[in-house]
Amino acid sequence: MSKSKRGGSAVRQRNAQQPPPAPEPLRVAVADSHTHMDMQSPEVAEIVAAAAAVGVSPLIQVGVDVTSSRWATEVAAQYPHVWAAVALHPNEAPRIVHGDGAPGVEADDTDWAGKHRPAGGQAGLEEALAEIDRLAELAVVRAVGETGLDYFRTGPEGAAAQQESFRRHIDLAKRHDLAVMIHDRDAHEDVLRLLREEGAPERVIFHCFSGDADLAKICAEHGYFMSFAGNVTFASAHELREAAEVAPPELILVETDAPFLTPKPYRGRPNAPYLIPYTLRAVAEAKGMAEDTLAATVADNARRAFGL
């Protein structure tokens, strides 16, 4: 199956490097709750097989725009252990409304090459959201995401479009009875505020959890899932490990966000779902839990979060 996008130059450079060796397999299989196979070099069949060989299944293939969301549903329809999430990435909304290079819309090296972008302005955003709404009806779709807020690249002028898009995705998740998968970068307070104002869906997932122990406690109070990625293994990630330590086991997920955030000791090399065991083991160590115990809990969490 052809891929919808290959990503920017940084992704291509990463994918050109030697892939890390396969880790020791997990004895209890867990899901990769967030991956981008359309940005990884191997073909989908190879990615799925390599993951299954080390106890990583199923895989949640995540869309970030209309094109990649369509591709996610096509892949999920072809592979029985792949499920789809569909949405407009937070940075996509201001790009549609204002155009690339407009005030408040910083260029992003992870831009998707060769994709179709809807017509600009508010009409363009409505067109894109309508297509995400249509895709969310498909049986292979198990989450609306990744949506949310990202103030790292989008400045104040783009915040309004991001927040409007996030509100609309929250509504989509509720109407389709799907989990909402949140991208939260430098925007914790506003993400929590909009969830409160709109009324959170029954299942909320903080993808690539980026907060500290205090945010983890707030998420726990609300029953929000926290999905930890490979950066929890980084030497500098003390706050993330503290968050993992206090996060209730029944609210923990693990993910790759591949090809990004390759876990230690292979940081900077291409990431893929087969590397999930490194992240699972790092979280188990932070929590002082046996690997198999945490893996069984995480596997059950994924079934609950995505309705598998």
KAFENSUL-V59433 format. One record per residue. PHI is phi as a letter, one per 40 degrees, with the letter a starting at -180 (NA if undefined). PSI is psi in whole degrees, -180 to 180 (none if undefined). D_CENTER is the distance of its C-alpha to the mean C-alpha in Angstrom with 2 decimals. Layout:
phi:PHI psi:PSI d_center:D_CENTER
phi:PHI psi:PSI d_center:D_CENTER
This chain:
phi:NA psi:129 d_center:21.70
phi:c psi:153 d_center:21.35
phi:c psi:147 d_center:18.07
phi:c psi:-21 d_center:17.21
phi:a psi:161 d_center:16.49
phi:b psi:-12 d_center:16.91
phi:g psi:180 d_center:15.58
phi:c psi:-174 d_center:17.83
phi:c psi:-36 d_center:20.52
phi:c psi:-38 d_center:18.63
phi:c psi:-44 d_center:16.29
phi:c psi:-40 d_center:19.51
phi:c psi:-40 d_center:21.32
phi:c psi:-46 d_center:18.79
phi:c psi:-21 d_center:18.83
phi:c psi:-14 d_center:22.61
phi:c psi:165 d_center:22.94
phi:c psi:127 d_center:23.90
phi:c psi:147 d_center:21.10
phi:c psi:156 d_center:21.31
phi:c psi:159 d_center:23.39
phi:c psi:137 d_center:22.14
phi:c psi:172 d_center:22.09
phi:c psi:132 d_center:24.28
phi:c psi:149 d_center:22.92
phi:c psi:145 d_center:21.72
phi:c psi:-22 d_center:24.44
phi:b psi:120 d_center:22.13
phi:c psi:142 d_center:19.26
phi:b psi:160 d_center:15.71
phi:c psi:149 d_center:12.51
phi:c psi:107 d_center:9.61
phi:c psi:-1 d_center:7.06
phi:a psi:109 d_center:4.16
phi:a psi:160 d_center:6.33
phi:b psi:82 d_center:8.16
phi:c psi:-22 d_center:11.68
phi:c psi:-7 d_center:13.24
phi:b psi:8 d_center:13.08
phi:b psi:149 d_center:14.59
phi:c psi:-45 d_center:18.38
phi:c psi:160 d_center:19.36
phi:c psi:162 d_center:19.66
phi:d psi:-44 d_center:17.51
phi:d psi:-40 d_center:20.36
phi:c psi:-40 d_center:20.62
phi:c psi:-48 d_center:16.96
phi:c psi:-43 d_center:17.16
phi:c psi:-42 d_center:20.60
phi:c psi:-38 d_center:19.87
phi:c psi:-48 d_center:17.10
phi:c psi:-32 d_center:19.50
phi:c psi:-21 d_center:22.28
phi:b psi:16 d_center:20.83
phi:g psi:33 d_center:19.71
phi:b psi:107 d_center:16.04
phi:a psi:140 d_center:15.70
phi:c psi:-178 d_center:14.26
phi:b psi:137 d_center:11.15
phi:b psi:109 d_center:8.41
phi:c psi:124 d_center:8.40
phi:b psi:132 d_center:6.19
phi:c psi:154 d_center:8.60
phi:b psi:-5 d_center:9.14
phi:a psi:-176 d_center:12.84
phi:c psi:-47 d_center:15.58
phi:c psi:-49 d_center:16.27
phi:c psi:-28 d_center:12.96
phi:c psi:-42 d_center:12.44
phi:c psi:-45 d_center:15.95
phi:c psi:-40 d_center:15.39
phi:d psi:-42 d_center:12.59
phi:c psi:-35 d_center:15.23
phi:c psi:-43 d_center:17.92
phi:c psi:-43 d_center:16.40
phi:c psi:-33 d_center:15.67
phi:c psi:-26 d_center:19.26
phi:c psi:-31 d_center:20.63
phi:b psi:122 d_center:19.10
phi:c psi:-19 d_center:19.69
phi:b psi:24 d_center:17.07
phi:b psi:135 d_center:14.13
phi:b psi:161 d_center:12.58
phi:b psi:150 d_center:10.88
phi:b psi:138 d_center:8.62
phi:b psi:141 d_center:10.35
phi:i psi:175 d_center:10.56
phi:b psi:124 d_center:11.75
phi:d psi:149 d_center:9.75
phi:d psi:-37 d_center:11.85
phi:c psi:-17 d_center:13.82
phi:c psi:-37 d_center:14.64
phi:d psi:-52 d_center:16.74
phi:c psi:-27 d_center:19.28
phi:c psi:-40 d_center:19.56
phi:c psi:-47 d_center:20.62
phi:c psi:-44 d_center:22.91
phi:b psi:-19 d_center:24.43
phi:g psi:153 d_center:23.96
phi:c psi:138 d_center:22.94
phi:g psi:-1 d_center:25.01
phi:c psi:161 d_center:25.91
phi:d psi:133 d_center:26.35
phi:g psi:3 d_center:23.21
phi:b psi:94 d_center:21.06
phi:c psi:141 d_center:20.76
phi:d psi:144 d_center:20.39
phi:b psi:126 d_center:17.15
phi:c psi:-6 d_center:17.50
phi:c psi:15 d_center:14.19
phi:d psi:148 d_center:15.87
phi:c psi:117 d_center:15.86
phi:c psi:136 d_center:19.41
phi:g psi:14 d_center:21.52
phi:c psi:161 d_center:19.43
phi:c psi:128 d_center:21.21
phi:b psi:132 d_center:20.88
phi:c psi:165 d_center:22.48
phi:d psi:152 d_center:25.65
phi:c psi:179 d_center:25.39
phi:g psi:-173 d_center:26.11
phi:c psi:-35 d_center:25.50
phi:c psi:-37 d_center:26.51
phi:c psi:-41 d_center:23.78
phi:c psi:-41 d_center:21.11
phi:c psi:-41 d_center:22.82
phi:c psi:-46 d_center:22.90
phi:c psi:-44 d_center:19.19
phi:c psi:-35 d_center:18.40
phi:c psi:-38 d_center:21.07
phi:c psi:-39 d_center:19.52
phi:c psi:-40 d_center:16.11
phi:d psi:-45 d_center:18.40
phi:c psi:-44 d_center:20.24
phi:c psi:-35 d_center:17.35
phi:c psi:-17 d_center:16.11
phi:c psi:-17 d_center:19.54
phi:c psi:145 d_center:19.03
phi:c psi:-25 d_center:19.20
phi:c psi:-9 d_center:16.47
phi:c psi:126 d_center:13.84
phi:b psi:5 d_center:12.54
phi:a psi:153 d_center:10.10
phi:b psi:110 d_center:10.18
phi:i psi:159 d_center:7.01
phi:c psi:129 d_center:5.58
phi:b psi:-175 d_center:8.83
phi:h psi:-144 d_center:10.65
phi:b psi:141 d_center:12.77
phi:a psi:100 d_center:13.06
phi:c psi:3 d_center:16.69
phi:c psi:-43 d_center:16.60
phi:b psi:-30 d_center:17.22
phi:c psi:121 d_center:18.40
phi:c psi:-174 d_center:21.73
phi:d psi:-34 d_center:23.64
phi:c psi:-23 d_center:24.73
phi:c psi:-4 d_center:21.26
phi:c psi:-37 d_center:20.20
phi:c psi:-43 d_center:21.97
phi:c psi:-40 d_center:20.16
phi:c psi:-47 d_center:16.73
phi:c psi:-40 d_center:18.06
phi:c psi:-45 d_center:19.67
phi:c psi:-42 d_center:16.61
phi:c psi:-44 d_center:14.64
phi:d psi:-42 d_center:17.77
phi:c psi:-36 d_center:17.97
phi:c psi:-36 d_center:14.47
phi:d psi:-45 d_center:15.45
phi:c psi:-42 d_center:18.61
phi:d psi:-46 d_center:17.06
phi:c psi:-41 d_center:15.15
phi:c psi:-43 d_center:18.49
phi:c psi:-33 d_center:20.61
phi:c psi:4 d_center:18.82
phi:f psi:52 d_center:18.34
phi:b psi:158 d_center:14.61
phi:c psi:148 d_center:11.95
phi:b psi:128 d_center:10.33
phi:b psi:116 d_center:6.67
phi:b psi:129 d_center:7.37
phi:c psi:116 d_center:6.88
phi:b psi:104 d_center:10.20
phi:b psi:116 d_center:12.18
phi:f psi:35 d_center:15.91
phi:a psi:29 d_center:15.97
phi:d psi:-50 d_center:16.11
phi:c psi:-43 d_center:19.38
phi:c psi:-36 d_center:18.65
phi:c psi:-48 d_center:15.39
phi:c psi:-39 d_center:17.55
phi:c psi:-45 d_center:20.44
phi:c psi:-36 d_center:18.89
phi:c psi:-40 d_center:17.63
phi:c psi:-45 d_center:21.21
phi:c psi:-39 d_center:22.90
phi:c psi:-20 d_center:21.21
phi:g psi:109 d_center:21.14
phi:c psi:145 d_center:17.86
phi:c psi:167 d_center:16.92
phi:c psi:-34 d_center:17.95
phi:b psi:121 d_center:14.49
phi:b psi:131 d_center:12.10
phi:b psi:121 d_center:8.92
phi:c psi:98 d_center:8.31
phi:c psi:144 d_center:4.87
phi:f psi:59 d_center:6.48
phi:d psi:128 d_center:9.61
phi:b psi:10 d_center:11.99
phi:c psi:-174 d_center:15.07
phi:b psi:-170 d_center:18.35
phi:c psi:-34 d_center:20.31
phi:c psi:-44 d_center:21.47
phi:c psi:-38 d_center:18.09
phi:c psi:-39 d_center:17.35
phi:c psi:-38 d_center:20.70
phi:c psi:-45 d_center:20.03
phi:c psi:-41 d_center:16.86
phi:c psi:-40 d_center:19.07
phi:c psi:-32 d_center:21.82
phi:c psi:-4 d_center:19.81
phi:g psi:25 d_center:18.26
phi:c psi:137 d_center:14.62
phi:c psi:145 d_center:12.31
phi:b psi:117 d_center:11.07
phi:b psi:118 d_center:8.49
phi:c psi:137 d_center:10.04
phi:b psi:-174 d_center:9.28
phi:c psi:-20 d_center:12.24
phi:c psi:-13 d_center:13.42
phi:c psi:-17 d_center:14.91
phi:c psi:-11 d_center:17.48
phi:c psi:146 d_center:18.64
phi:d psi:-33 d_center:22.20
phi:c psi:-4 d_center:21.57
phi:c psi:50 d_center:18.80
phi:c psi:-43 d_center:21.43
phi:c psi:-37 d_center:19.87
phi:c psi:-43 d_center:16.59
phi:c psi:-34 d_center:18.86
phi:c psi:-38 d_center:20.96
phi:c psi:-43 d_center:18.09
phi:c psi:-36 d_center:17.33
phi:c psi:-40 d_center:21.08
phi:c psi:-13 d_center:21.48
phi:c psi:131 d_center:18.46
phi:c psi:136 d_center:20.03
phi:d psi:-34 d_center:19.32
phi:c psi:0 d_center:18.83
phi:b psi:14 d_center:15.75
phi:b psi:134 d_center:13.93
phi:b psi:165 d_center:11.06
phi:b psi:151 d_center:10.17
phi:a psi:167 d_center:7.57
phi:b psi:-37 d_center:8.27
phi:f psi:29 d_center:5.73
phi:c psi:142 d_center:9.07
phi:c psi:13 d_center:11.35
phi:c psi:169 d_center:10.67
phi:f psi:45 d_center:11.61
phi:c psi:130 d_center:14.08
phi:c psi:158 d_center:15.67
phi:c psi:139 d_center:19.29
phi:c psi:25 d_center:21.79
phi:b psi:25 d_center:20.22
phi:d psi:134 d_center:18.43
phi:g psi:-15 d_center:18.70
phi:c psi:167 d_center:18.92
phi:c psi:134 d_center:16.54
phi:c psi:156 d_center:13.70
phi:a psi:162 d_center:13.11
phi:d psi:-29 d_center:12.39
phi:c psi:-10 d_center:16.04
phi:c psi:3 d_center:15.55
phi:d psi:-37 d_center:13.76
phi:d psi:-33 d_center:17.32
phi:c psi:-43 d_center:17.60
phi:c psi:-45 d_center:14.79
phi:d psi:-43 d_center:16.15
phi:c psi:-35 d_center:19.60
phi:c psi:-41 d_center:18.90
phi:c psi:-41 d_center:17.63
phi:c psi:-41 d_center:20.66
phi:c psi:-44 d_center:22.92
phi:c psi:-34 d_center:21.79
phi:c psi:-8 d_center:22.51
phi:g psi:33 d_center:25.66
phi:b psi:152 d_center:24.68
phi:c psi:141 d_center:25.69
phi:d psi:-49 d_center:23.02
phi:c psi:-36 d_center:23.89
phi:c psi:-48 d_center:23.97
phi:c psi:-41 d_center:20.50
phi:d psi:-43 d_center:19.19
phi:c psi:-39 d_center:21.03
phi:c psi:-44 d_center:19.65
phi:c psi:-40 d_center:15.97
phi:c psi:-43 d_center:16.77
phi:c psi:-38 d_center:18.40
phi:d psi:-43 d_center:15.64
phi:c psi:-39 d_center:13.22
phi:c psi:-41 d_center:16.19
phi:c psi:-43 d_center:16.68
phi:c psi:-40 d_center:13.22
phi:b psi:3 d_center:12.83
phi:g psi:41 d_center:16.61
phi:c psi:none d_center:17.08
